[in-house]
Amino acid sequence: MNLHAELEVLETGPLALLEDLGRPGLAAQGVGRSGAADRGSFLLGARLLGQGPAHAAVEVTYGGLSVRARGSVTVVLTGARGPATVDDRPAPHAAPFLLREGQVLRVGQPTTGLRTYLSVRGGFAVAPVLGSRSTDTLSGIGPAPLAPGYVLPVEPPVGEPTVDVAPVADPTEGVVVLRALPGHRDDWLADPLALERQTWRVSSHSDRVGLRLDGDPLERHPDRTGAELPSEGLVRGAVQVPPSGQPVLFLADHPVTGGYPVVAVVLEADVDRAAQAVPGQEVRFRLQRR
């Protein structure tokens, strides 16, 4: 294999994973899609580098990633904006730049948002598992989480980038408003509108599996007290209510089935915004009636 360059991982921060668009179409075999938690930011990185979405990026959770270039490679940072530097000089955001031999890129803690994406021209030469280079944190399928000393080989790029910079808004630091459709089990709630009547707070127990929300517990309908559901299929964006009454909004690494009632499904465009919500941030739902 004719490799173009390599990135040596020096530090990872809380969590750094390889992610692409995941493994769609395998739920019947018990394999979740996984993939980038914020698909819009991932796709922006690919577009800025002039390549398709088949190439994986590094998903950096809450900053802390440091990599050293072995050879020169063009990279771009998208998603949550942090104080990124190359050899202690400021690095651009949402604009490709050249990382030269021996230079060290550091991605700091974002000022707003949670997940930053590091994409490279040519993509990482890492073997796919079931058609994807994504790490699924729930099932363990895919490459292991990055660790210091890990070396990421880069494939030679094809063609040239066609876009130099993209004016994109940073993730909000205020209340995250999520549009959602009523779920097929919203009749399991005593008040189907209770989900959108209050402001929820993102729990510190949230992860790539789901955004866990704290607030006044949602009460079950009296006719459903003590009742159980058979396991049903789940999708990204499903809002499930366990017996605690504290809702869980499923993200990229959600299970393929679940037995608690799904009371709403967040619109696909807004799940990316949910994936950037940080612990302690406030969330509100806006139900869209058909």
N, C-alpha and C positions, 0 to 999 in steps of 0.2 A: 504493500500500500504506500503510495507516494504522499506522505503527510506534509502539510503546509507549515505548521507550527504546533506549539504545545502551550498550555497554560498550567503552571504548577500551583496547586492550592497551598497557600501559606496559613490562612485562617478561614473559618467558615461562619463565625457568629452563631446565633441560636440554631439555625438550620439552613442548609444549602442543598438543593436537589436538582437533578436534571429533569426537565419536564418539556414535553411537546404537546400535541393535541390529544394524546392519550390513545386508548384502545376502544373505539366505538364498535358497537355491534356484537359484543361478547357477553352481554348480561345473561343470556340464556345458558351460558356455560359457567355462570357464577363469577365472571370477571368484570369488575367495574371499569369504567372508562378512565378515571384518573386524569392526568394531564395538568396543564397550567391552571392554577386557581383563578387567575385573572387572564382569561383568554384574550381579551382585547389588547392588553399590554404586551402579551406574548406575540400576537399577530403584528402589532405595530413594529416590534423589533425586527421581525422577519422582513416586513415591507421596507423599512429604512435601509436594510442591508441588501435589498434587491434580490431576495431569495424566497423560496416557498416555505410553508409552515412545517415541512417534514423535519427540519433541523431542530434539535432540542436546544433549549436555553438553560441557564442556571437560574433557578428561582431562589432568591435570597430573602429569608424571613428576618425582618428587623435589622438589616445591615450586618456589618462585621465581617464581610468577605474580603479577603486579600488574595490576589493571584499575581504570579510573575510570568512574564512572557518569555518563552523560549522560541526565538524567531519572531517576526513581526506579523501582527494579525489585526484586522479591522474589527472593532467591537462597537456595541451600542448599549446604553442603559435605558430601560423604560420602566413604567410602573411607578412605584413610590419613589419620590425624589429625595435623595440624601446627599450629604457632603462628600461626594466622590472625588478622589484625587488620583493623579498619576505622578509618582515620585514627589508627592506632597504639593503638586500644583493642581488647581481645580480642573476637573474633567466635566465635559458637557453632559447634558441629559437630553434624551430623545433626539440625538444627533450623532451619527457615526464618527469615530475617531480612530487613529492608528495607535496601537500599543506596540512599541518597538522592543526589540531584543533586550532583555534584562530589566525592562521597566515594570514597576509594581503598581497595579490598580487596587485601590482600597475603596470599598463601598461602605459609607457610614450609616448610622441610624437615621431612618427617614424622618423628615420634619412633619409630614402627614402621610397616612397610609402605612401599609405593613410589608408588602412584598415588592421587591425590585427584581427586574429580569436583566441578566447579562447574556446577550446574544453575540455570536461571532460569525464573521463571513466564512462560509464553507461548512459550518456546523461541526459538531464534535463527532469524532470517529469512535463512537461507542456502540457496541453490538445491541440491536433492538431485542426486546423480549416480547413475544406475541405481537410483533409489528410496531412496537413503540419503545422509545428510550425513556419513558416516564417512570418515575419512582412512585409507586402506590404505597402510601404509609400505612394503609389499613391492612392490605393483604401481604405486603412485603415483596410484591412482584416488581421487577425492574432493577436498575442499578442501585447500589447501596448509597446512602447519603454521603455527600462529599466530606472528606476529612483532611486535615493537614498532611501534606506529602502526596496526595492524590494528583496524578498528572492526567490532564485532559488533552488528548491529541486532536488536532484540528485538520479537517479535510481541505484540500486546495479549493478555493472559490471558483465559481463559474460565472462569467459576466461581471458587470459593474453595478454598484448601487445607482438608482435613478432619483432618489430623494435625499436631500441633505439634512433637512430638519423638519420636525413636525410640531406645530403649536398645539399641545395637548394640555388639558387642565389637570392640576394635581388632585389627588384624592382629597375629599373634604375632611376638615378637622372638626366640623360641627356635626349636627345630627345627620345620619345617613338615612335617606328616605328611599324605601324599596317598594316598587310597584309589584303587585301580586294578584293572581287569580284565586278565587275561592277554591279550596280543595274539595275533593270528592267525599271527604269525611268530616266536613265542618259541622255536620249535624250532631257530631259527638260532643260538641261544646254546648254548655248551658246557654252561652251567648255567642253566636258565630261572629259577631262584630267586636268581641272583646280584644282580639289580636291587634286591631288597629286603633283601639281607643286609648292605649297607653304608650308611653315611651319606654323602650327596653334598653338594657345596658349589656354590652358585650362582656361575656364572662372570660376570665383568665384561663379557663379550661378549654377554650376554643382552639381548633387546629384545622388541618386540611380536610378532615372528615366533616366537620360541621361547625357553624357559628352558634355557640351556645349562649342563650340570652337569659338575663336575670330580670325579674319584675314581679308584679303581682301574679300568682299562679292562675292559669286558665282552668276554670272549673268544668268538669264533665257534665253533660246533660244527665239529670236524675235517672232517665231510662237506660243510660249506659253505665251506671255505676257498677263496678265489678265485672263488666263484660270484657271480653278479649276479642281481638281481631286475628284472623289468620294472616300469615306473612304475605305482604303485597309488594309489587315492584316499586322501586324508588327512582327518582330522577334528581339531577342536580337542581337545586333551588327549592326542593320540597321542604315544607315547614311541618315537622312532626312534633306532636305533643306527648311526651311520656307521662307516667303517673304523677310525677312531681309538678306538672302543670307549667314547667319552664320550657318554652319552645326551643327546638334545634333546627337551624336552617342548614341543610346539607350542601356541602361544597364538593370539590373535585374528587376526593377519595371516599365518597359516601358508599355505604353498603348497597348491594343490588336489591335487597329486600328488607322489609321491616314490618313489625307487627303493631306499631302504635299509629293512631289516626293522623293522617296528613290533612291539615286544615287549610293550607294555602300552598301555592307554588309561585315563587318569585319569578318574574319575567327574566328570560335569559340575559338580556342586556344589563340587568341590575345585579345579577349574581356576581359579576366581576367587581362591582362596587362593594358588595358585601365582603368579598375576599380581601379587600384592603382595609376593612374596619379593624381597629386596634382594641385590645382589652380596655374596658372602661368607657368606650365611645358609645354614644346613644344612637338607637335605631328606631325608626318608625315604619310601619307598614301602611301602604295605601292600596286597598282592595279595589280591583277593576271589575265592575259588574259587566257581564256580557249583554 
